[in-house]
Each structure stands twice: as C-alpha cells, then as structure tokens.
Amino acid sequence: MKASVLGAGRSGQSVAKLLIGRGYRVLLSDIVAKRLQLPGVEFDLGHTERVLDTDLIVLSPGIPTSLPILQRARERGIPIYGELEVSSWFLPADTKIIAITGTNGKTTTAYLTYGVMKAAECPVVIAGNMGIPLSERINDVKAGDYLVLEVSSFQLETIDKFRPHIGVWLNFVPEHLDRYRDVLGYWKAKARLFMNQTSTDFAILNKDVESYATLNTDAQKLYLHDIHYIHYKDGTIYYGGKPILSNIHAPPYMMENLLAVTSIASIIRLDHSLIKHVFR
C-alpha cells in the first residue's frame, strides 16, 4: 500500500513514521524544503503530481482540503483522510475515546479530564490538537485504555470512521471564516465529531450549540447548563438535580470546562471529589 502525506510538520512526520511501521510506502510532501531523518520515507517538494501515485492521501491538520492537487485526487477516486482518522485505525478495538471540541476551552478541558482520570488511576492517554499528534501516541495506548483527545474542526473535516464513546462540544463562536464558506460550514465541521456515534455513546453539548442548527446523532445527548442534567448555581454543581460538588469558585469562563469534566466523570463513574482535587 502507498500513502502520500501532505504537510511535513510534526503531525505529518509522525503519521508518516506510523505508516512506515505498518508496512506502507510513504511519500511526504510539503511546500517548504525540510531536513528530514525518516528512514524509508520519500520527500516531495511542492505537492507535485507524485502525490497522486498512491492508494490514499493523508492530510496534516493545517492543510486546506481545497488544494488543487486534492481536487485532482478526488477526480481519480483517491481517498483523502486526516492524520486523526488514519491514526485511529491502529488503536486497539476496545479503546474508549473521549473527544473534546469547541471554539474555546478544549485544551483546558482535555487536560482537566486527563488529570481527573489519572487521579482515579484509570489507564488513560492524552493526545490531539494541543500539539501531541495521535499518531505519536499510538504505541502508548493499550487494550481497554481511555484516550482523551482534543480535536479541532480542521481535523474533523477529514474523519470517516472515527467514533468517540464520549464526544464533547463545549461552545461555538464563529471563527475560521477564512477557511469556511460561512458560519454554518464551520458548525458542520464541528458536528462531524458525532456522526458515527451510536445509542451506546454520549454527546455532551453546550445548549447554545444548537442555536445554529440541530445536531443529528444517534448518541445520547446531554446538555451543559441544563437544570435537568448538570448545571452550576451559587458555588455548587448539580447533577440530575442533586448537589454533587460544593464550594466551587471558578471564573465564568471555566464553568463550561468544569461542567464538561464533571459530566465525563459521571458517565464513567469516577469519584466527583477528584475534580476539586485536580482543579484547585
């Protein structure tokens, strides 16, 4: 099998190494000359026609899907995936993925979730858009582990089968309109996080997210700031109408993060007191 990887930054080099290790012949392409020490990887400068001599194309997150070479690939029927999608193919089948997106706060929420799970002695690995490509951490993920991922709209554009057990959408503020045709285009890219979920999975959403459009997913929808599910009032977090964490004094911009982490902890049945321990 041949793979062409576009973008020779950290993600591109990492997924190239992963694919080489899985028996692929890899061409790594970039518009800037790079000094690479990647045994077995060929290099292409300028995204030339050589990119099209392949079975699949893998995009680094920063590579726009509108490149002319990618249009020619589509015309030839060459599948195009992102680093996140391709890396997920090599995870153990029973990996429990917790994927977090949002315009703001996703890095903080991912690290808080990871910290709470480590405190609970859960087997957990963290990776994603905070600068740790999933392809770089694949060998650290063992059967039955949890995987906490921060995911961006750019990464979600090029998923296919990627399916988180718990998907979190913290908030939505119009952004990246230099990349997307309009606000709805950006929203739809984020919404792809939930497209492969089933009724056994969970979609944790800020209620405001659906003010733009209704999210279609088979997952169980759970809403932040919902008095019937989870909300914050007067220093206390309530879950299912019952107080579960008191004396919580966080700035307003942190509340979505804390509510999301508390929701995740509730789903996987962790001790809520660990949240205060990690947050303080």
C-alpha positions as CSV (number, residue, x, y, z in Angstrom):
1,M,0.0,0.0,0.0
2,K,1.1,3.5,-0.8
3,A,0.3,6.6,1.2
4,S,1.0,10.3,0.4
5,V,1.2,12.5,3.4
6,L,0.7,16.2,2.9
7,G,2.4,18.5,5.4
8,A,5.8,17.7,6.9
9,G,5.4,19.3,10.3
10,R,5.1,17.3,13.5
11,S,1.8,15.6,12.6
12,G,2.9,14.8,9.1
13,Q,6.2,13.3,10.1
14,S,4.6,11.4,13.0
15,V,1.9,9.8,10.8
16,A,4.5,9.0,8.1
17,K,6.5,7.1,10.7
18,L,3.4,5.3,11.9
19,L,2.5,4.2,8.3
20,I,6.1,3.1,7.5
21,G,5.9,1.0,10.7
22,R,2.7,-0.6,9.4
23,G,4.2,-1.6,6.1
24,Y,3.1,1.4,3.9
25,R,5.3,3.0,1.3
26,V,5.2,6.7,2.2
27,L,5.7,9.9,0.2
28,L,5.9,13.0,2.4
29,S,5.0,16.3,0.6
30,D,5.4,19.9,1.7
31,I,5.7,23.3,0.0
32,V,8.8,24.1,2.1
33,A,12.1,22.1,1.9
34,K,12.7,20.1,5.0
35,R,15.6,18.3,6.5
36,L,14.1,15.0,7.4
37,Q,15.6,12.0,9.1
38,L,12.8,9.5,8.3
39,P,14.2,6.2,7.0
40,G,12.1,4.8,4.2
41,V,10.1,8.0,3.5
42,E,10.4,9.8,0.2
43,F,10.1,13.5,0.1
44,D,8.2,15.6,-2.5
45,L,8.6,19.4,-2.7
46,G,5.6,21.4,-3.8
47,H,2.7,18.9,-3.8
48,T,3.5,17.7,-7.3
49,E,1.8,15.0,-9.4
50,R,3.9,12.4,-7.5
51,V,1.4,12.8,-4.7
52,L,-1.3,11.2,-6.9
53,D,0.7,7.9,-7.3
54,T,-0.8,6.5,-4.1
55,D,-3.6,4.4,-2.6
56,L,-4.6,7.1,-0.1
57,I,-3.7,10.7,0.9
58,V,-3.2,11.8,4.5
59,L,-3.6,15.4,5.4
60,S,-1.9,17.2,8.3
61,P,-4.4,19.4,10.2
62,G,-3.3,22.7,8.7
63,I,-3.5,21.6,5.1
64,P,-6.7,23.0,3.4
65,T,-8.9,20.5,1.7
66,S,-9.3,22.9,-1.2
67,L,-5.8,22.4,-2.7
68,P,-5.8,21.9,-6.4
69,I,-3.9,18.6,-6.1
70,L,-6.6,17.3,-3.8
71,Q,-9.3,18.1,-6.3
72,R,-7.3,16.1,-8.9
73,A,-7.1,13.3,-6.3
74,R,-10.9,13.3,-5.9
75,E,-11.4,13.1,-9.6
76,R,-9.2,10.0,-9.6
77,G,-11.1,8.5,-6.7
78,I,-8.2,8.6,-4.3
79,P,-9.5,8.6,-0.7
80,I,-8.4,11.6,1.4
81,Y,-8.2,11.3,5.2
82,G,-6.7,13.3,8.0
83,E,-3.9,12.3,10.5
84,L,-6.6,11.8,13.2
85,E,-8.6,9.4,11.1
86,V,-5.7,7.3,9.9
87,S,-4.1,7.1,13.3
88,S,-7.3,5.9,14.8
89,W,-7.3,2.9,12.5
90,F,-4.4,1.5,14.6
91,L,-5.9,1.8,18.0
92,P,-6.9,-1.3,20.0
93,A,-10.5,-2.1,19.1
94,D,-11.7,-1.6,22.7
95,T,-10.1,1.9,23.2
96,K,-12.6,4.2,24.9
97,I,-12.3,7.6,23.2
98,I,-13.2,10.8,24.9
99,A,-13.0,13.6,22.2
100,I,-13.4,17.2,23.1
101,T,-14.0,20.1,20.7
102,G,-15.2,23.7,20.9
103,T,-14.1,27.1,19.9
104,N,-12.7,27.9,23.4
105,G,-11.6,25.8,26.3
106,K,-10.9,22.4,24.7
107,T,-7.3,22.2,25.7
108,T,-8.1,23.0,29.3
109,T,-11.0,20.6,29.4
110,A,-8.9,17.8,27.9
111,Y,-6.1,18.3,30.4
112,L,-8.6,18.5,33.3
113,T,-10.2,15.3,32.2
114,Y,-6.9,13.6,31.9
115,G,-5.9,14.8,35.3
116,V,-9.0,13.5,37.0
117,M,-8.7,10.2,35.3
118,K,-5.0,9.8,36.3
119,A,-6.0,10.7,39.9
120,A,-8.6,7.9,39.7
121,E,-5.9,5.6,38.4
122,C,-7.6,5.0,35.1
123,P,-5.4,3.8,32.3
124,V,-5.5,6.9,30.1
125,V,-3.5,8.6,27.3
126,I,-3.9,12.1,26.1
127,A,-3.2,13.5,22.6
128,G,-4.6,15.7,19.9
129,N,-4.8,19.3,18.8
130,M,-2.7,20.6,21.8
131,G,0.4,19.6,19.9
132,I,0.6,15.9,20.5
133,P,-0.4,14.1,17.3
134,L,-2.4,10.9,18.0
135,S,0.0,9.1,15.6
136,E,2.8,9.9,18.1
137,R,1.0,8.2,21.0
138,I,-0.5,5.1,19.3
139,N,2.0,2.7,20.8
140,D,1.2,4.1,24.3
141,V,-2.5,3.0,24.0
142,K,-3.1,-0.5,25.3
143,A,-6.2,-2.6,25.1
144,G,-9.0,-1.2,27.2
145,D,-7.4,2.2,27.8
146,Y,-9.1,5.5,27.7
147,L,-7.9,8.0,25.2
148,V,-8.6,11.7,25.8
149,L,-8.4,13.8,22.6
150,E,-8.6,17.4,21.8
151,V,-10.0,17.7,18.3
152,S,-10.3,20.8,16.0
153,S,-12.7,21.5,13.2
154,F,-9.7,21.1,10.8
155,Q,-9.2,17.5,12.0
156,L,-12.8,16.7,11.9
157,E,-13.2,17.7,8.2
158,T,-11.3,14.6,7.2
159,I,-12.6,11.9,9.5
160,D,-14.5,8.9,8.1
161,K,-15.0,6.1,10.7
162,F,-13.6,7.9,13.8
163,R,-16.0,7.4,16.6
164,P,-15.7,8.7,20.2
165,H,-17.6,7.0,23.0
166,I,-17.9,10.4,24.6
167,G,-18.0,13.5,22.4
168,V,-17.9,16.9,24.0
169,W,-18.8,20.2,22.2
170,L,-18.1,22.9,24.7
171,N,-19.2,26.0,22.8
172,F,-19.4,27.6,19.4
173,V,-18.2,31.0,18.3
174,P,-17.9,31.9,14.6
175,E,-14.3,31.6,13.6
176,H,-12.0,30.4,10.8
177,L,-14.2,32.1,8.2
178,D,-11.1,32.4,6.0
179,R,-11.3,28.6,5.7
180,Y,-15.1,28.0,5.7
181,R,-17.6,29.5,3.3
182,D,-19.9,30.6,6.2
183,V,-20.7,30.1,9.9
184,L,-22.7,27.0,9.1
185,G,-19.8,25.4,7.3
186,Y,-17.7,25.8,10.4
187,W,-20.6,24.4,12.6
188,K,-21.0,21.4,10.3
189,A,-17.2,20.6,10.5
190,K,-17.5,20.6,14.3
191,A,-20.7,18.5,14.2
192,R,-18.9,15.7,12.3
193,L,-17.5,14.6,15.7
194,F,-20.8,12.9,16.5
195,M,-21.7,11.4,13.1
196,N,-20.5,7.9,13.8
197,Q,-21.8,7.6,17.3
198,T,-24.4,5.0,18.3
199,S,-27.1,4.9,21.0
200,T,-24.4,3.5,23.4
201,D,-22.4,6.7,23.1
202,F,-22.7,10.1,24.6
203,A,-22.8,13.6,23.1
204,I,-22.2,16.3,25.8
205,L,-23.3,19.7,24.4
206,N,-23.4,23.3,25.4
207,K,-27.1,24.2,25.0
208,D,-26.1,27.2,22.8
209,V,-24.5,24.9,20.2
210,E,-27.9,24.0,18.8
211,S,-29.0,27.6,18.4
212,Y,-27.3,27.4,14.9
213,A,-28.7,24.1,13.8
214,T,-29.9,20.8,15.3
215,L,-27.2,18.2,15.8
216,N,-28.2,14.9,14.3
217,T,-26.6,12.0,16.1
218,D,-27.7,8.6,17.5
219,A,-25.8,9.3,20.7
220,Q,-27.4,10.1,24.0
221,K,-27.5,14.0,24.1
222,L,-26.6,15.5,27.4
223,Y,-26.7,19.3,27.8
224,L,-24.4,21.5,29.9
225,H,-26.2,24.3,31.9
226,D,-29.4,22.1,31.9
227,I,-31.1,22.0,35.3
228,H,-32.4,18.5,34.5
229,Y,-28.9,17.3,33.8
230,I,-25.9,19.3,35.0
231,H,-25.7,23.0,36.0
232,Y,-23.9,25.4,38.3
233,K,-25.6,27.7,40.9
234,D,-24.2,29.6,43.8
235,G,-21.0,27.7,44.1
236,T,-22.5,24.3,43.7
237,I,-22.6,21.9,40.7
238,Y,-25.8,19.9,40.4
239,Y,-26.1,16.6,38.6
240,G,-29.5,15.1,38.0
241,G,-31.0,17.7,40.4
242,K,-28.7,16.8,43.2
243,P,-25.7,18.7,44.6
244,I,-22.5,16.8,43.9
245,L,-19.8,19.4,44.3
246,S,-19.9,22.4,46.6
247,N,-17.7,25.4,47.3
248,I,-16.7,25.7,43.6
249,H,-15.5,29.2,42.9
250,A,-14.3,29.4,39.4
251,P,-14.3,32.3,36.9
252,P,-17.3,32.1,34.4
253,Y,-15.1,31.1,31.5
254,M,-14.1,28.0,33.4
255,M,-17.6,26.8,34.2
256,E,-18.2,25.0,30.9
257,N,-14.9,23.2,31.3
258,L,-15.8,22.1,34.8
259,L,-19.3,21.0,33.9
260,A,-18.0,19.0,31.0
261,V,-15.3,17.3,33.1
262,T,-18.0,16.5,35.8
263,S,-20.2,15.1,33.1
264,I,-17.5,12.8,31.8
265,A,-16.6,11.7,35.3
266,S,-20.3,10.9,35.9
267,I,-20.6,8.8,32.8
268,I,-17.5,6.7,33.6
269,R,-18.4,6.7,37.3
270,L,-15.4,8.4,38.8
271,D,-15.4,10.0,42.3
272,H,-16.5,13.6,41.8
273,S,-14.3,14.8,44.7
274,L,-11.3,14.1,42.4
275,I,-12.4,17.1,40.3
276,K,-11.9,19.5,43.1
277,H,-8.6,17.9,43.9
278,V,-7.3,18.4,40.3
279,F,-8.9,21.8,39.8
280,R,-7.5,23.6,42.8
